[in-house]
Amino acid sequence: MSNSYKNILKTTGVVGAVQVVRLLFGLIRNKLIALYFGTAGLGVWSLYLAFTEMLQSATSLGLEKSAVKQMAETRDDLYQRNLTIQVVLFSLTVLSLFISIVVACFASEFSEQIFGHADFKIGVWVCCGAILFNSLAVAYRSILNGLNEIKLLAVSQLIGILIGSCIVFLLIPFTDSSAIPYYLLIIAITGFLPTFYYVYKLRLSFEKVVLSEAFKSLSTLMRVGLAFWVSAMYLTFITFMTNIYLKEHLNIEALGLYQASWTISNLYVGIILSSMGVAFFPKICKVIEDKHETSKAINEQIEFGLLVSLPFIIGIYIFAPLMLVILYSSDFVEGAAIIRWQMLGVAIRLFGFPFGYALMAKGKALQYSIAQFLFSTINYALIVILVINIGFDGLGINYFLAYLVYGLMVGFLCYKTVGYYISPFLLKIVGVYALLLIASYASLHLMQTVIFYIVGSCIILLSCVYSFYQLNQKLDLNILNYIKSKISNEH
């Protein structure tokens, strides 16, 4: 098992480093928007971002996901591999261009739907460019991922993040919230160009393709891709509708608080899931017909995810108000309760991630889509119910309850379809996880603020010690001695 853990750690480390940089620069950008434009400005950013992501999902048809799967399965067949690449690039280029043009034609209508009036139609036009370049970047990243060019994938993303973010940082102090869609366009263009360059450097040899073979390849890709597309499209649509609902039934400031809280709640787990997903999907596709190997791969992925996330989840739960002040401003402290409920959902999300990928690898596209559809629907329905009955204080509870239902659902589906069984080691981690979270929750409600932070710090330290010890054992590596040896060699 130690070798499996080391492989997970290696891939997670490479891609995770990029995600950390993305996270850091994203936090700086949000901080600047919050400082210069306030909670309302962050609300406007959330609306534009949700709108762009929703339409970007509409352009993909899930082909970027199915392409990774198909390239991994046909790696030894050069013709089929290159055919997949050509079909994906052509399809995504045409789709993204078509949707961008259509949206641009109805910019006034979209502006009225999102913001309540047509004054933002220029911003919608700009977002069309962001949609196009983001979609192209996704297509080229899927090629690097499918070819297992993880380092090139990481470097291309890193360059795009650094250049795009620095340009936006320089612009924010000299512009107002009307420039927000231009920030999205800049980030999209700088994200696409390095990825395109590194794919071009691979000098892939493309042969003339027969049209019937291209359609056959596209049909195969879409059988898997459509499930990813439907679920992703619906999720981004629900996110968009949630933002609209909060703006209309609370206010733009409440939306800004919700967006800030959601960002912090998904800070670390987003890095972990994005990093692990790059290697996990191709891996699970190779072993999916072997029930034992499938369960082993799923368990190891969840075990690793829980161990590296435990201290951070508890830390964010305890120090939520402080993080809001540091990352945004004191105006955002009201979002602390939202974050704490969402962190409980994040813990469950770590389970749902590999379960969902296993269903897709098994070809259970319909089951995966239904699970994703139900999660998004439940999440939105709970927001509506909680806002009506509790108001702003009900936000966050929806996220926890929706992921609780989703985790149980996909876990049961994996048990029925791939013969999944939970490992004793994973059960032990879950038990420790639950005890530490319960202790954090009890401390929050039973202790005064100062004492709570002291006790909370002890809980965080305990979780660090536990995770460090277990990872040390599973990696079959004495981390402290390794670090000491490296320091000694330096001298």
PEPE-V429770 format. One record per residue. N is the residue number from 0. SS is DSSP state (A for helix, B for strand, O for the rest). PHI is phi in whole degrees, 0 to 359 (NA if undefined). NEAR is the number of other C-alpha atoms within 8 Angstrom. Layout:
n;ss;phi;near
N;SS;PHI;NEAR
N;SS;PHI;NEAR
//
This chain:
n;ss;phi;near
0;O;NA;5
1;A;299;8
2;A;296;7
3;A;298;8
4;A;298;12
5;A;294;9
6;A;295;8
7;A;298;12
8;A;296;8
9;A;298;8
10;A;294;14
11;A;298;11
12;A;294;9
13;A;294;12
14;A;288;14
15;A;297;13
16;A;300;8
17;A;294;12
18;A;296;11
19;A;297;9
20;A;297;10
21;A;301;10
22;A;298;10
23;A;301;8
24;A;290;11
25;A;295;9
26;A;293;9
27;A;297;9
28;A;299;11
29;A;297;11
30;A;297;11
31;A;294;11
32;A;297;12
33;A;296;13
34;A;289;9
35;A;273;9
36;A;244;11
37;A;76;9
38;A;296;14
39;A;295;11
40;A;297;12
41;A;292;15
42;A;296;15
43;A;297;12
44;A;302;10
45;A;297;12
46;A;293;12
47;A;297;11
48;A;296;9
49;A;297;13
50;A;297;9
51;A;295;12
52;A;294;10
53;A;297;12
54;A;286;11
55;A;296;13
56;A;298;13
57;A;295;9
58;A;280;11
59;A;274;13
60;O;57;12
61;O;73;15
62;A;295;14
63;A;295;12
64;A;284;10
65;A;293;12
66;A;296;15
67;A;299;14
68;A;298;12
69;A;290;12
70;A;294;12
71;A;294;10
72;A;280;8
73;O;245;10
74;O;299;9
75;O;273;4
76;O;255;7
77;A;299;8
78;A;295;7
79;A;296;8
80;A;297;12
81;A;293;12
82;A;297;12
83;A;301;13
84;A;298;10
85;A;296;9
86;A;296;11
87;A;295;13
88;A;297;11
89;A;295;8
90;A;296;8
91;A;290;14
92;A;296;11
93;A;295;8
94;A;296;10
95;A;293;15
96;A;293;9
97;A;297;8
98;A;294;10
99;A;298;12
100;A;293;9
101;A;298;8
102;A;297;12
103;A;299;10
104;A;292;6
105;O;246;8
106;A;299;12
107;A;297;11
108;A;295;8
109;A;295;12
110;A;298;15
111;A;294;11
112;A;292;8
113;A;278;8
114;A;251;8
115;O;94;7
116;O;203;9
117;A;271;11
118;A;293;7
119;A;259;11
120;A;293;11
121;A;296;8
122;A;299;12
123;A;295;14
124;A;301;11
125;A;296;11
126;A;297;14
127;A;300;13
128;A;295;10
129;A;296;15
130;A;300;15
131;A;298;13
132;A;290;13
133;A;296;13
134;A;295;14
135;A;295;13
136;A;298;14
137;A;299;9
138;A;298;12
139;A;288;12
140;A;294;10
141;A;297;12
142;A;293;12
143;A;298;13
144;A;294;12
145;A;296;14
146;O;274;10
147;O;63;6
148;O;271;9
149;A;295;11
150;A;293;8
151;A;295;9
152;A;300;12
153;A;293;11
154;A;296;9
155;A;298;12
156;A;293;12
157;A;299;11
158;A;298;10
159;A;299;14
160;A;297;14
161;A;297;9
162;A;293;9
163;A;299;14
164;A;294;12
165;A;297;8
166;A;297;9
167;A;296;12
168;A;302;10
169;A;290;8
170;A;278;8
171;A;307;11
172;O;296;9
173;O;252;6
174;O;230;8
175;O;239;10
176;A;295;8
177;A;291;7
178;A;272;9
179;A;305;12
180;A;298;13
181;A;292;10
182;A;299;9
183;A;298;11
184;A;294;13
185;A;299;12
186;A;298;14
187;A;293;14
188;A;294;12
189;A;290;12
190;A;281;17
191;A;282;13
192;A;302;10
193;A;296;12
194;A;294;14
195;A;301;10
196;A;298;8
197;A;287;10
198;A;292;12
199;A;299;8
200;A;294;6
201;O;290;6
202;O;53;6
203;O;293;7
204;O;267;5
205;O;259;7
206;O;260;6
207;O;293;4
208;O;253;7
209;O;285;6
210;A;302;6
211;A;296;6
212;A;291;8
213;A;295;11
214;A;295;8
215;A;297;8
216;A;296;11
217;A;297;11
218;A;298;8
219;A;296;8
220;A;297;12
221;A;287;12
222;A;300;9
223;A;272;13
224;A;297;14
225;A;298;11
226;A;294;13
227;A;298;13
228;A;294;14
229;A;300;11
230;A;292;11
231;A;293;9
232;A;297;12
233;A;292;10
234;A;296;11
235;A;292;12
236;A;296;10
237;A;295;11
238;A;299;9
239;A;299;12
240;A;294;8
241;A;297;10
242;A;298;12
243;A;297;10
244;A;297;9
245;A;295;12
246;A;296;12
247;A;279;8
248;A;262;6
249;O;242;11
250;O;188;9
251;A;295;13
252;A;293;10
253;A;297;13
254;A;297;15
255;A;299;15
256;A;296;13
257;A;295;11
258;A;295;11
259;A;298;13
260;A;295;13
261;A;298;11
262;A;299;8
263;A;293;11
264;A;300;13
265;O;257;9
266;A;307;9
267;A;279;10
268;A;296;10
269;A;298;8
270;A;296;12
271;A;297;12
272;A;293;11
273;A;297;11
274;A;290;15
275;A;290;12
276;A;296;8
277;A;301;11
278;A;263;10
279;A;291;10
280;A;297;12
281;A;300;12
282;A;294;8
283;A;291;13
284;A;296;12
285;A;284;8
286;A;249;9
287;O;296;13
288;O;278;8
289;O;256;7
290;A;300;10
291;A;295;7
292;A;293;9
293;A;295;15
294;A;298;12
295;A;298;9
296;A;296;9
297;A;296;11
298;A;298;11
299;A;297;10
300;A;294;12
301;A;292;12
302;A;302;11
303;A;297;11
304;A;299;11
305;A;294;11
306;A;294;12
307;A;279;9
308;A;259;11
309;A;309;12
310;A;299;12
311;A;285;9
312;A;297;12
313;A;293;13
314;A;297;11
315;A;293;14
316;A;301;11
317;A;284;11
318;O;257;9
319;A;305;11
320;A;299;10
321;A;296;8
322;A;294;11
323;A;296;17
324;A;292;12
325;A;292;7
326;A;278;10
327;O;233;14
328;O;194;12
329;A;296;7
330;A;293;8
331;A;258;12
332;A;300;11
333;A;300;8
334;A;278;13
335;A;300;11
336;A;296;9
337;A;298;15
338;A;301;16
339;A;295;14
340;A;293;12
341;A;293;14
342;A;295;13
343;A;294;9
344;A;291;14
345;A;299;14
346;A;301;10
347;A;285;11
348;A;301;10
349;A;297;13
350;A;281;11
351;A;296;12
352;A;302;9
353;A;290;12
354;A;299;12
355;A;298;10
356;A;294;10
357;A;295;16
358;A;298;16
359;A;292;11
360;A;296;11
361;O;281;11
362;O;87;7
363;O;270;9
364;A;296;12
365;A;294;7
366;A;298;9
367;A;299;13
368;A;296;12
369;A;298;8
370;A;298;11
371;A;295;11
372;A;298;11
373;A;295;9
374;A;300;12
375;A;297;12
376;A;294;9
377;A;297;10
378;A;299;12
379;A;291;11
380;A;299;8
381;A;293;9
382;A;299;12
383;A;299;8
384;A;297;8
385;A;290;12
386;A;295;12
387;A;296;7
388;A;267;6
389;O;242;8
390;A;92;10
391;A;302;8
392;A;294;8
393;A;276;12
394;O;293;12
395;O;106;12
396;A;298;10
397;A;303;14
398;A;296;11
399;A;296;14
400;A;294;10
401;A;295;13
402;A;288;13
403;A;298;10
404;A;296;9
405;A;297;13
406;A;300;12
407;A;296;8
408;A;294;9
409;A;289;13
410;A;297;11
411;A;294;8
412;A;296;10
413;A;293;13
414;A;297;10
415;A;281;8
416;A;263;9
417;O;244;13
418;O;70;9
419;O;295;12
420;O;224;6
421;O;279;8
422;O;276;8
423;A;302;6
424;A;295;7
425;A;295;11
426;A;300;9
427;A;295;8
428;A;297;11
429;A;299;8
430;A;298;8
431;A;295;8
432;A;306;9
433;A;298;8
434;A;298;8
435;A;292;11
436;A;291;9
437;A;296;8
438;A;298;9
439;A;295;13
440;A;296;8
441;A;295;8
442;A;298;11
443;A;300;11
444;A;266;6
445;A;248;6
446;O;241;8
447;O;288;7
448;A;305;7
449;A;297;6
450;A;296;8
451;A;301;11
452;A;293;10
453;A;293;8
454;A;296;9
455;A;300;12
456;A;298;9
457;A;294;8
458;A;296;12
459;A;298;11
460;A;299;9
461;A;298;8
462;A;294;11
463;A;296;10
464;A;298;8
465;A;297;8
466;A;297;12
467;A;299;9
468;A;296;8
469;A;293;9
470;A;295;10
471;A;300;11
472;A;289;8
473;A;288;10
474;O;279;10
475;O;54;7
476;O;215;8
477;O;278;7
478;A;298;7
479;A;296;6
480;A;295;7
481;A;297;9
482;A;296;8
483;A;299;8
484;A;295;8
485;A;295;8
486;A;294;8
487;A;297;7
488;A;295;6
489;A;296;5
490;O;263;4
//
